[in-house]
Amino acid sequence: MKRSEIIHAIEHDHNLERWFGKSVDQSGTNWATEALLSAFQAVSGDNDFGTAVKVLGSTDTPNRTGKKEFDLHRLLIVETTAATTYIIRFIYGTGDDPDVEEALGHYTDSVYIREAANGRGAPCDLRMIPVPVGTKIWAKVKNASDSVTLDFYVGLHEYN
């Protein structure tokens, strides 16, 4: 393992984590807020992914001055409308069309199964490559049922 890879691994494991919820106004480039007052909500298609929702805009990172990269590290599900398996997909890129970024393979998936009436109750880890600050993030969910929802917050790590 290269020295830079070792440093990155150590920094990743011991770095500060920041949590975000949905910004009240997502019309500009700031789609998230650290205030966590409102969860993001993604809606599934019928045994397919639903429409992508905005999660992080181009000005939401860096959250800490001087940081150059970030990754989504954790996910907290706060509510679901179905007691079945979800796949949640986080799409990343610098363009304006999440479908184009997804077609380029710029995404990571995670499986979620509701464990309690209101969701999981504890954060779960996500796996994502570090991306440059200013990279946009969208989310979409897939479920066997049409129009079921998944409400969530995201936690991220930022790096030098």
C-alpha positions, 0 to 999 in steps of 0.5 A, a space after each residue: 500500500 502506498 503512503 498516500 493510500 495509508 494516510 487516506 485510510 487513516 484520515 478516513 477512519 478518524 475524520 470528522 463527520 458532518 450530517 445533512 438534511 434537505 435545504 428549504 430552497 433547493 432551486 440554487 446550488 445549495 441543496 442541503 443544510 447541516 441544520 437537519 430539520 428536514 429529511 430528504 425523501 426519495 420515491 420508488 418506481 414500480 420495481 424500478 428506480 424512481 426519479 432522482 432527488 437532489 441531495 448535495 449541490 455544488 456549493 454544499 461542499 466543502 463544509 470545512 474550509 480548505 477541504 478538497 474531497 469528500 465521500 458520503 459515509 453514512 446514511 440514516 433512514 428515518 421513515 419508510 412507507 413499505 416494509 420491504 427491501 429498498 435499493 438506494 442509489 447515490 449518483 454523483 457528478 459535476 453535470 446537471 443531469 443525474 441520468 447522464 451521470 448514472 449512465 457513466 457509472 457515477 453511482 453507488 448502491 446500498 440495500 436497506 430493509 426496514 427493521 422497525 415500524 419507523 425505519 432502522 434507528 441507527 446509521 448504516 455505512 455507505 461505500 463511495 469513492 472520494 470525489 472533489 468538493 463541489 460534486 453534486 449528489 442525487 439519490 433515487 430508490 427502487 422498491 417492488 412497490 410503486 410510489 413508496 417513500 424512503 426518508 433519510 439524512 446523509 453523513 459525509 467525510 471531507 479530506 485535504 
